[in-house]
Amino acid sequence: MLDRRNFALAALAFGGLAIQSRATEKGLMPTAPGYGPLQPDPAGLIDLPPGFSYRIVSALGEAMSDGHRVPDRADGMGCFQLDGGKIALVRNHELQPRHGRDGPFGKAVTLPAEAFDSRAGAALPGGTTTLVLDPDSLAVETQYLSLVGTIRNCAGGITPWNSWLTCEESVDGPDQGVGRPHGWIFDVPAAAGKLVKAEPLKAMGRFVREAAAVDPRTGIVYMTEDRDDSLFYRFIPDVPGSLGRGGRLQALAFHDESIRDSRNWGERRIAPGSWLFVRWIDLDDPESPADDLRHRGAKQGAAVFARGEGIHWGADELYFTCTSGGAAKEGQIMRYRPSRHEGTDRERTVPGRIQLFLESTDPAHYSFGDNLTVAPNGHLIVCEDQYLDTVDNHLRGVTPFGEVYPFARIRVQTEPAGVCFSPDGKTMFVNLYSPTKTLAIRGPF
């Protein structure tokens, strides 16, 4: 039986499917007016709808409170409530070993004891920085290096225990001239106040990581992988909230075993708007010294996705992007609804479901979606990640019906990243990747 809430959700889902189906039949993407036409930014940085404004709260090279400097290549980011009414941003920096001069130390050879790895006596520059802000004035009260010694910290995810899971988009190791294998996830407390010791959560797997999302009900962590033949993973912790104490790593498979490929390249396997029941496959040897997790999982029947990237938990479901998915290879968005018995033996009788929520047919409407978040009104805000001769990356809004609209246009040749909202929903934060700028946007959300 449907209660009022589930009836409303069902009506919303069927209404959205009808809109998508009509648009798909015509070869079009469903669109919405959004917040109105974008207004040219006199500073030439970011165009926004009427009534919205922005300010830069942090930028490349600024001196931080710990004596280091703001690094480049700002990517995924999360926003947190702190004691005393303050808020914190934990921000990734997607730096590789060759980017030492773009890191927090500049030219200096620095190797903190907390660093995860080094090369030639210097800490690898990848990691995270943390900003503590006044939520009303947006003044930055302190900013500091919170993790270092990692490679290509791309995206991540917030946790119910007020920390940021930062993910390495690299499986480099000693063969590539660094000291240790990489490809891990690290847990950075939002209220650390200082550089934390980098401890890899190895039971959660080693692969070319992108992002993570935690179900606050179960503590299960869902993770994406940024490869053309990626899998979609979940980690069931032995002790919810204590990821370092071990658990089970699994990959998603479709219940219909005749479907193993979600990409819709060449042949459409999944129709936009359609739902599929899922099952989960156990993965052995999660530390994967041969970097073969996705190959082993696919052989066992796991579903293949086209560059899984940003992921975010909504009210009782999650969304994740597949950057180059779809017949046009312009991008897909998947929606996953867990079983009410998620992670237990009983989920076999009431399995979770996954939906191809959106598939782009027109790069002018949506192209190469990467990081994303769920806005207070239930819309998605998605960061585009394309580098063409024409500067044209946007923040795209997506309604619960799958309709797309432009929320912002970036006027410089870089990508928006790390989009997230303050806990009160009044401020949206977003990074401009390089040169690093972190913006705070306010308006009639």
N, C-alpha and C positions, 0 to 999 in steps of 0.2 A: 504494500500500500504506500501511496505517496503522501507525505505530509506537505504542508503549504510550501515549505522551503524547497523540498525536492521537486515539487510540481513547478515552481518558478524556475528552478535550474533546468528542468527538462524542457520547459517552454523556451527558455533562452537558448538552449543547445539546438533544438529543432528549428527555431527561428534563424539562428546563425547558419545552420546547415542549409536551409532554404535559400538564404541570401548568397552563400558561397556557391550552391549548385547553379543558381540562375546566372551568376557571374561566370562560372566555369564553362557553362554551355556556350556563352558568347565569347569565350577566350579572354575574359577581362578579370581584373582583380576588383573585389568590392571595396569601395572607398567611402569615407565619411568626411564631413566638413571640418571636424576637429575644432580648434579654438579660433579659426579664422586665418586670413592670409598672413604670411610671414612678413614682418616689417624689416627693411634694410637696417643693419647695424652701422651707425656712423663710424664706429671704430673698426669695421671690417672684420669682425671676429665671429659672431654668431647672430643669425637672424631669428627672431622670436615672434610669437603672435602678439596682437594688441594686448596691453595690460601686463605683459611680462617684462622683467628686467633681470640683469645678471650683474655679479661682481666677481672679480678674481680674488680668491682667498689665499692662493699659494702658487708660486711659479718657479720654474727651473733656475737653479743657482742661488736662490735666496738662502741666507744664513739661517740654519735651524737652531733651536734652543740648546742642543747638545754640541754645538760647534761644527757640525757637519753641514752640508749644503743639500738643498732639494735636488734629488736625482732626476734624470730624464726618463722618458718612455713610461709615463703613468698609465696604468691599465685598470684592471678590476679594482673595486673599492666597495667598502661597506660602511654604514653609518650606525652609531650606537649611542644609547643613553648612558651617561655616567652619573655617579653620585654627585650631589650638589647642583644638579640641574644642567650641567655641561653636556655637550655631545662630542663624540670622537669620530673621525674618519680614519680608517685604516686603508692605506692605498698601496697597491702593487706597483712595482717598477720592473718592466719586462726587459731587463738588461742581461746581455750575454757576456762571457769572459772578455771578449774583445772591446767591450764598452766601458773599460775602467775609467776613462776620463769623463764619462757621462754619469758616473756613480756618485755616491755621497762623499767620497774622500778626495775627489779631484785627482791631482797627480801624486798625492802622497801615498807611500806604501804603508798601509795600515792593516793589521790583522788582529781584530778583537778576539778574545777567547770565545765569545759567543757565536762567531761565524761558523757556518756549516762547512764551507770548503774554501780553498785558496788555490792560487796558481802563481808560481814564481814569488812566493812570499807575501802576496797581497790577497786580501779577501776578494772573492768573486763579488761583483757589484750588485747582483740581483737581490731583491728582498722587498721589504715594506717600510713605509714611513707612516707615522701616526700624527694627526692634527687634533688638538683639543680646542673647541670653539665655544663661544657664547652663543646660544641658540637664537637670541634675539638680535644682537648687533652683528653677528657672524664674525666678530673679531677673533683672530687666532691667538689663543693665549699661550700655547706651546706647540711645537712640532719637533719630532725627533725620529731618528732611525730606530725601528723596532724589530727588524730581522735583516740579516745580511749573510752573504756567502752562498747564495742560491743562484739558479739560472732561469731566466725568462719567467718570472712570476707573472703569469698572464691574468687569470681571473681567480675566482674563489667563491666564498659564500659565508654569510653570517651564521652564527650558531645560537641556540637558545641560552647558552651559558656565556653570552656576551664576548665572543671572540670571533676572529676572522680566520677562516681556512684558506690559506694561500697555496696556490698550485703551480708547480714547475712544468712549463711546456717544453720540456727537454729531457732526453734520456742520455745525455752526454755522460761520459765516464773517463777513466784513466786513458783509454785509447784516444780520446780527444784532448788530452793534455791537462785535464783537471784531476784533482786528488781522489774523488769519490764518485760512485754512481749517483746520478740524479734522476728525477722523474717522480718526486715525492710530494706529499701534502704536509703542511706545517700549520700548527695551531697558534695564533698570535692573540693574546688577551687584549681587548680594547683598552683596558685601564692599566696596562703594564707600566707605563711611565718611563720606560727605559728599553734599551736593547735586550731582547730575550734570547736565551740559548736556543739555537735551531735544532729541534729534535724531529727527525722524520717519522711519520706514522706509517711504518713499512707494511703493516698488515692490510692497509687500504690500497695497496697495489702500486706498481711502478709502470707508468706509461706516459705518453705525451699528453699531459693533463691540461684541462681548461678551467672548469668551474665545478662548484659543489653546492648542494642545497640540503638542508637538514629538515626532516619532518619533525616538528616539535612534539607531536603526539607519541612517536615511536623511538625517536633518536636515530632512525635510519638515515644514512647519508647517500645521496644520489650524485653521480659524477659523470661529466662529459669528457670526451677525448677528441682532440683536434687533429684528425687525420681523415683522408678521403674514405677510408674503410674502417671507421671507428665503431666502437661499441658504446652502449649506455650501461653504466655500472651502478650497483648499489652495494653499500657496506652495512652489514647488520652487526652492530657492536655487541660484544659479550656483556658489557655494562653500558647502557645508554648514558651518553654524556662523558664517557671516559674512553676516548678513541684509542688511547695508547695501550689499553688492556686487551686488545685483540678483537677478533670477530671474523665474519665470513664475507668474502668478496664474491659477488655474483654479476652476471650479465643478463640483460633482458633479451628474451626471445618471444616471438609471436606464438600464441596458442595454435594458430593455423600453421602447421609446419611447412606448408607449400610456399609460404611467404617468408623470405629471409632477408630481403633487401628493401629498405624504406626510401631509397634515394630517388626512385622514379627516373633514373637515367636510361634512356633508350626505350624502356617499356614501363608503363605506369602500373605499379603493383598495388598502390594504395591511393584511393580517391580522396581529394581534399574534403575535410569535414567528417570522414569516416572514422569509426572507432574499431579497435581490435583488442581482444583479450590477450593477456600476456602470461608468460611463465618466466621463471628465473633459473639460470644455470650456474651451478657452483664452479668457481675457477680455482684450480690448484696452483701452487707456487706463485703467489701474488707478487713476490719481489722480482720475478721475471728477468733474470740476468740476460736472457737472449732477446728481450724486448719483443715477446711473441704472445702477449696476453690476448690481443685482438684476434690473432690467427687461430690460437687454440680455442677461443670462445666461438669463433665462427664455425669451426669444424664441428663443434658440439651443437650447433644450431642457433647460436645467438644472432640477433638481427644486426644488420650493418647500417650505419648512418653516415651521412655526408658532412664530415667536419662538425661534430657536436661542439658547441661553444657555450654561450651564456646560459645560465640556468637560474631560476628564481622560484621560491615557494610562495604560492598565493594563500588563499584562505584554507583550502583543503585539497589542493592540487598543485602541481608544478608545471612550469613551461621551460622548454629549452630550444635553442636555435640550432639549426643545421645549416651552416653558412653557404654551402654550395649545393644544397639539395634541390630537387625538382627537375622537371624536364628542361626548363630554361637555365638550370644551374644558378639561379639568382637567390635561392634561399628558401628554407622551410622553417616553420615553428611547430614543435610537437607539444602536446599537452598530456600529462600523465596523471591519472587519478588512482591512488593506491587502493588496494582491498581494505575493507574494514578489519581484516585479519592479516594485514601486511606483515611479512617476515615470519609467519608461523605456518605450521602444516595445514591449518584450516584455510589458507588463502587459495589452495587448490580448488576448493569448492566455490569460493567467491573471489575470483581473480581480479587483479587490477586491470585497468584499461588504458590504452594509449590512443590518442587521436592525432591525425595529421591536421592540425588546427589551421595552418595557412601554408600555401605554396605560391610563391611569387611567379607571375607570368610576365611582369613588366618591370624592368629595372628603374623606370621613372617613378614607380610607386613604392618599391621596396627592393633593396639590393644588398646582399651579403650582410644580413643581420648577425650581430655578434653579442656583446653584453646586453642584458635586458633586466628590467625590473617591473614590478607590479605597482602601479600608481594607487593612491588612496581611493580613486574612483573606480578601481577595478580594471582600468585600461593597462595594456602593456606599453612601456616605453623601450624602444629597441635602438641600439647604436649600430649604424651602418659602418662597415669596414671595407671600403673599396678605394683603390688608388688608381685613378684614371687621369688622362691628360686634363680633363675638365674637373675642377674642384667641386664635388657634389655629394659629400657625405651628409646624411641627415640623422636626426633623432626622429624615428617614426612612432607614431601612436597607433595602437591596434585596439579596437573596441572588443567587448565580449562576443560580438557577432563576427569577428574576423575582418572587420572593415579597417582600412589603413588610411592614415592621414599624416601629413608632415607636421611635427611639433617644432622642429628647429632645423636650420641649415648651417653647417659649418662653412665659414668663408675662407679658411686657410687650408693648405694641403696637409691635412692630418686626419685622424679618425677620432670620433668621440668614444669614450670608454668609461667604465666604472659607474654608470648611472645608478643613483640610489636616492632615497628620500630620507629626510630627518624623521625621527620617531613620531613627531607631531604632524607629519605630512605637509608642513607648510613650505619646506625648502627642498628643491631638487638639486643634488650635487652631480657634477659630471666632469670628467677629465678630458682635456685635449692632450692627446698622446705625446706628441713631440713637436716643438719644445713644450715640456710639461707646463700645463696650466690647470688648476682646479677651480671650477666655476660654481657659484651658488646662484640658483635661479629661483625667483619668487614671482607669484602671480595668482590668478584665479583658477587654481587647479580644481 
